[in-house]
Amino acid sequence: MALGRGSASNGAVVLGAAVLLVAFLLVSGGPALTEAAKYTVGDYGGWKFNVAGWAKGKTFRAGDVLEFKYNGAVHDVAAVDATAYRSCVLPKGKKTLRSGHDKVKLVKGTHYFICTVPGHCQANMKIAVRVI
């Protein structure tokens, strides 16, 4: 069966609509193109005492990055479990970050971070972050 004169233009209309949709998603930053957010823990003050409530009200997503900015000669950061977070005791074998500008990429779940310098975690230099 032969195609009529309008057949080719119908394909062009569909193709044109698809191109416009892709262009719209690229320009608008559609859902597939959302970029991971970067958060400085403690905002401008950085990783410091009494930062425990910093995460409250924030929505963290898998792929987001936490930046811990601090004086590496005075503080550190360790990713710990809930028990270590509550007790402020670093489990044996856990590593600490000490660069003063550490970045941690988040995955889904709850993450706990503490400063392991004696007395610092007890002074609320710790955060719990829930990631969706």
Disulfide bonds with the S-S distance in Angstrom:
Cys88-Cys121 2.07
